[in-house]
């Protein structure tokens, strides 16, 4: 990276992640740009999967691993988030038992107060929360590989190509794992909409 580009990063000008990572090879503190830009998303993903207490530690570990591996980052990729999700997912794999236990222990927690004028919203919430038990049981029953793909797409809205890059697998494998996971979830949930269920049930779980 030339000096002008390094100064642009320091000055807060918008640069893509590849430029920031390349700049950090010259000035390591520039890697903070990557942390500031992506840490909230990675933390949310980890907290959803393992809970906030474990997420705090794994967030720090994710970015420590990323910092150490930054020389091998593909500078042709302007967005580092799939790369970071891949590192985070690998760390989640070390806590599979914690994740499955967390999924199995999640229970319905319905609000006891219904505000006038919000009947539709409350009805939707009740419906979503009534599905939480079956859905979390379905997720716990998935293979780790299938669950990784399903959650990266359903929660984090990654494309097939981004999931492939994150996990280091072919796009075709992403598709087959996702299809298998969706079939298993549909078997448990019946005719419900899996995408809607993820958004309404698990996002606030």
PELIN-V677191 format. One record per residue. RES is the residue in one small letter. PSI is psi as a letter, one per 30 degrees, with the letter a starting at -180 (none if undefined). Layout:
res->{RES & RES}
psi->{PSI & PSI}
//
This chain:
res->{x & x & x & x & x & x & x & x & x & x & x & x & x & x & x & x & x & x & x & x & x & x & x & x & x & x & x & x & x & x & x & x & x & x & x & x & x & x & x & x & x & x & x & x & x & x & x & x & x & x & x & x & x & x & x & x & x & x & x & x & x & x & x & x & x & x & x & x & x & x & x & x & x & x & x & x & x & x & x & x & x & x & x & x & x & x & x & x & x & x & x & x & x & x & x & x & x & x & x & x & x & x & x & x & x & x & x & x & x & x & x & x & x & x & x & x & x & x & x & x & x & x & x & x & x & x & x & x & x & x & x & x & x & x & x & x & x & x & x & x & x & x & x & x & x & x & x & x & x & x & x & x & x & x & x & x & x & x & x & x & x & x & x & x & x & x & x & x & x & x & x & x & x & x & x & x & x & x & x & x & x & x & x & x & x & x & x & x & x & x & x & x & x & x & x & x & x & x & x & x & x & x & x & x & x}
psi->{k & l & e & e & e & e & e & e & e & e & f & g & l & k & l & l & e & e & e & e & e & e & e & f & f & e & j & f & f & f & f & f & e & e & e & e & e & f & e & e & e & e & e & e & e & e & e & e & e & f & l & e & e & e & e & e & e & f & e & e & e & e & f & e & e & e & e & f & g & f & f & g & k & j & f & f & j & f & j & f & e & e & e & e & e & e & e & e & e & e & e & e & f & f & h & e & e & e & e & e & e & e & e & f & f & k & l & k & i & k & k & f & k & j & k & k & f & h & e & e & e & e & e & e & e & e & e & e & f & f & f & e & e & e & e & e & e & e & e & f & f & l & l & e & e & e & e & e & e & e & e & e & e & e & e & f & h & k & l & e & e & e & e & e & e & e & f & h & l & l & e & e & e & e & e & e & e & e & e & e & e & e & e & e & e & e & e & e & f & b & g & l & j & e & e & e & e & e & e & f & e & f & e & g & none}
//
